[in-house]
Amino acid sequence: HKDAFELAKVLHRDLSVGNVVIYKGKGYLINWDLSKLVNIQGPRQTTCTGTWQFMSVYLIEHKYAIHTVKDDLESSFYVVLWTAL
């Protein structure tokens, strides 16, 4: 995720336990169909952006908010918390 954001300037926008796979001890982020370039501004599509259980609180509370890297990082935290529990 860090490389995608820093090198390609892409946000995944749907981090969830269903979009992370472990193969030979390495984690891979899959299912990039909802991803978006960082430089494309504007509100997200409210009908199909992310898995509700792992979305940031801000995006859930603000229907037309712009998805940022902070939202993806919060989603990553929820994925780790979900798998730890």
Backbone as CSV, one residue per row, in Angstrom:
resi,resn,N_x,N_y,N_z,CA_x,CA_y,CA_z,C_x,C_y,C_z
1,HIS,0.820,-1.177,0.000,0.000,0.000,0.000,0.872,1.251,0.000
2,LYS,1.931,1.213,0.757,2.835,2.364,0.814,3.432,2.649,-0.558
3,ASP,3.894,1.625,-1.244,4.465,1.820,-2.583,3.422,2.320,-3.569
4,ALA,2.225,1.790,-3.498,1.160,2.232,-4.411,0.872,3.710,-4.211
5,PHE,0.844,4.137,-2.953,0.552,5.543,-2.676,1.732,6.446,-3.032
6,GLU,2.935,6.083,-2.589,4.088,6.968,-2.784,4.639,6.938,-4.209
7,LEU,4.683,5.777,-4.835,5.293,5.669,-6.159,4.291,5.865,-7.298
8,ALA,3.114,5.260,-7.167,2.131,5.333,-8.252,1.038,6.370,-7.992
9,LYS,0.998,6.907,-6.775,-0.027,7.902,-6.396,-1.445,7.342,-6.569
10,VAL,-1.640,6.135,-6.020,-2.932,5.450,-6.118,-3.409,5.097,-4.709
11,LEU,-4.696,5.318,-4.457,-5.335,4.880,-3.220,-6.159,3.628,-3.515
12,HIS,-6.070,2.638,-2.658,-6.815,1.392,-2.860,-8.314,1.608,-2.654
13,ARG,-8.706,2.250,-1.581,-10.074,2.636,-1.232,-11.004,1.483,-0.863
14,ASP,-10.494,0.270,-0.728,-11.332,-0.855,-0.285,-10.507,-1.861,0.502
15,LEU,-9.747,-1.367,1.477,-8.964,-2.273,2.304,-9.895,-3.035,3.232
16,SER,-9.841,-4.353,3.158,-10.656,-5.219,4.012,-9.961,-6.571,4.099
17,VAL,-10.430,-7.417,5.004,-9.798,-8.731,5.146,-9.951,-9.567,3.880
18,GLY,-10.960,-9.297,3.090,-11.163,-10.028,1.845,-10.238,-9.589,0.726
19,ASN,-9.548,-8.473,0.921,-8.664,-7.954,-0.125,-7.188,-8.040,0.248
20,VAL,-6.884,-8.846,1.247,-5.497,-9.095,1.627,-5.280,-10.599,1.584
21,VAL,-4.257,-11.031,0.866,-3.913,-12.453,0.830,-2.475,-12.621,1.305
22,ILE,-2.214,-13.765,1.925,-0.869,-14.110,2.366,-0.399,-15.258,1.485
23,TYR,0.742,-15.063,0.827,1.305,-16.095,-0.038,2.794,-16.206,0.255
24,LYS,3.207,-17.398,0.677,4.597,-17.668,1.031,5.143,-16.636,2.022
25,GLY,4.327,-16.333,3.019,4.758,-15.444,4.091,4.713,-13.957,3.787
26,LYS,4.242,-13.585,2.612,4.143,-12.174,2.252,2.687,-11.796,2.056
27,GLY,2.341,-10.569,2.469,0.989,-10.071,2.301,0.855,-9.298,1.000
28,TYR,-0.243,-9.527,0.298,-0.510,-8.833,-0.957,-1.901,-8.216,-0.911
29,LEU,-1.984,-6.998,-1.391,-3.252,-6.292,-1.483,-3.825,-6.564,-2.865
30,ILE,-5.027,-7.123,-2.903,-5.655,-7.481,-4.173,-6.929,-6.668,-4.380
31,ASN,-7.573,-6.868,-5.507,-8.864,-6.272,-5.816,-8.772,-4.740,-5.870
32,TRP,-8.087,-4.254,-6.865,-7.849,-2.822,-7.020,-8.899,-2.137,-7.889
33,ASP,-10.047,-2.767,-8.109,-11.037,-2.199,-9.022,-11.682,-0.906,-8.514
34,LEU,-11.624,-0.608,-7.225,-12.154,0.651,-6.694,-11.060,1.695,-6.456
35,SER,-9.837,1.386,-6.867,-8.730,2.310,-6.631,-8.911,3.591,-7.450
36,LYS,-8.174,4.621,-7.021,-8.301,5.922,-7.662,-6.971,6.658,-7.557
37,LEU,-6.615,7.363,-8.619,-5.407,8.183,-8.581,-5.601,9.314,-7.576
38,VAL,-4.550,9.630,-6.842,-4.616,10.656,-5.811,-4.948,12.019,-6.400
39,ASN,-4.442,12.317,-7.573,-4.629,13.653,-8.151,-6.032,13.865,-8.738
40,ILE,-6.860,12.835,-8.788,-8.247,12.989,-9.243,-9.080,13.362,-8.028
41,GLN,-9.551,14.589,-7.994,-10.325,15.081,-6.848,-11.809,14.914,-7.098
42,GLY,-12.568,15.152,-6.080,-14.017,15.045,-6.180,-14.540,14.024,-5.210
43,PRO,-15.831,14.043,-4.965,-16.415,13.098,-4.007,-16.361,11.677,-4.526
44,ARG,-16.382,10.755,-3.612,-16.369,9.336,-3.965,-17.762,8.909,-4.391
45,GLN,-17.833,7.753,-4.986,-19.141,7.197,-5.319,-19.712,6.572,-4.058
46,THR,-20.813,7.076,-3.580,-21.354,6.591,-2.306,-21.940,5.197,-2.413
47,THR,-22.220,4.736,-3.607,-22.850,3.426,-3.744,-21.859,2.267,-3.776
48,CYS,-20.582,2.545,-4.004,-19.663,1.405,-4.137,-18.229,1.745,-3.750
49,THR,-18.025,2.331,-2.600,-16.661,2.639,-2.180,-16.343,1.941,-0.874
50,GLY,-15.715,0.809,-0.950,-15.203,0.148,0.234,-16.169,-0.802,0.915
51,THR,-15.610,-1.555,1.843,-16.355,-2.492,2.664,-16.709,-1.782,3.959
52,TRP,-17.978,-1.656,4.249,-18.469,-0.833,5.334,-17.765,-1.101,6.665
53,GLN,-17.555,-2.368,7.020,-16.956,-2.713,8.314,-15.538,-2.178,8.473
54,PHE,-14.871,-1.865,7.378,-13.479,-1.442,7.439,-13.272,0.003,6.977
55,MET,-14.348,0.708,6.678,-14.233,2.098,6.234,-13.888,3.008,7.414
56,SER,-13.237,4.122,7.114,-12.918,5.085,8.169,-14.205,5.706,8.698
57,VAL,-14.168,6.096,9.944,-15.323,6.715,10.580,-15.714,7.994,9.839
58,TYR,-14.717,8.750,9.410,-14.987,10.013,8.723,-15.789,9.795,7.433
59,LEU,-15.400,8.779,6.658,-16.110,8.513,5.408,-17.542,8.027,5.647
60,ILE,-17.736,7.300,6.717,-19.085,6.833,7.032,-19.970,8.003,7.462
61,GLU,-19.388,8.905,8.240,-20.166,10.036,8.742,-20.366,11.142,7.708
62,HIS,-19.453,11.251,6.764,-19.521,12.315,5.758,-19.667,11.691,4.374
63,LYS,-20.874,11.593,3.944,-21.250,10.886,2.720,-20.491,11.353,1.475
64,TYR,-20.194,12.650,1.360,-19.549,13.190,0.160,-18.095,13.576,0.383
65,ALA,-17.477,13.040,1.418,-16.080,13.354,1.709,-15.154,12.764,0.647
66,ILE,-14.019,13.404,0.466,-13.007,12.898,-0.460,-12.145,11.875,0.272
67,HIS,-11.968,10.727,-0.330,-11.181,9.632,0.248,-9.704,10.004,0.213
68,THR,-9.020,9.929,1.362,-7.596,10.278,1.444,-6.793,9.084,1.937
69,VAL,-5.490,9.252,1.957,-4.609,8.189,2.442,-4.886,7.907,3.921
70,LYS,-5.304,8.900,4.676,-5.643,8.687,6.091,-6.784,7.679,6.229
71,ASP,-7.729,7.736,5.317,-8.850,6.794,5.362,-8.371,5.373,5.076
72,ASP,-7.460,5.219,4.121,-6.907,3.893,3.835,-6.094,3.371,5.023
73,LEU,-5.348,4.249,5.679,-4.560,3.823,6.837,-5.462,3.394,7.993
74,GLU,-6.559,4.109,8.195,-7.507,3.711,9.231,-8.118,2.353,8.888
75,SER,-8.427,2.136,7.626,-8.938,0.839,7.194,-7.923,-0.263,7.453
76,SER,-6.652,0.014,7.217,-5.590,-0.968,7.490,-5.575,-1.348,8.968
77,PHE,-5.748,-0.356,9.822,-5.802,-0.623,11.267,-6.953,-1.563,11.589
78,TYR,-8.118,-1.332,10.991,-9.277,-2.186,11.257,-9.058,-3.610,10.745
79,VAL,-8.335,-3.762,9.644,-8.010,-5.101,9.128,-7.129,-5.844,10.121
80,VAL,-6.104,-5.161,10.636,-5.210,-5.792,11.623,-5.991,-6.128,12.891
81,LEU,-6.825,-5.221,13.356,-7.618,-5.456,14.558,-8.570,-6.632,14.352
82,TRP,-9.227,-6.690,13.215,-10.176,-7.776,12.899,-9.470,-9.127,12.921
83,THR,-8.298,-9.207,12.300,-7.591,-10.500,12.232,-6.995,-10.869,13.591
84,ALA,-6.597,-9.881,14.377,-6.041,-10.169,15.712,-7.109,-10.700,16.651
85,LEU,-8.301,-10.141,16.537,-9.389,-10.597,17.403,-9.894,-11.960,16.970
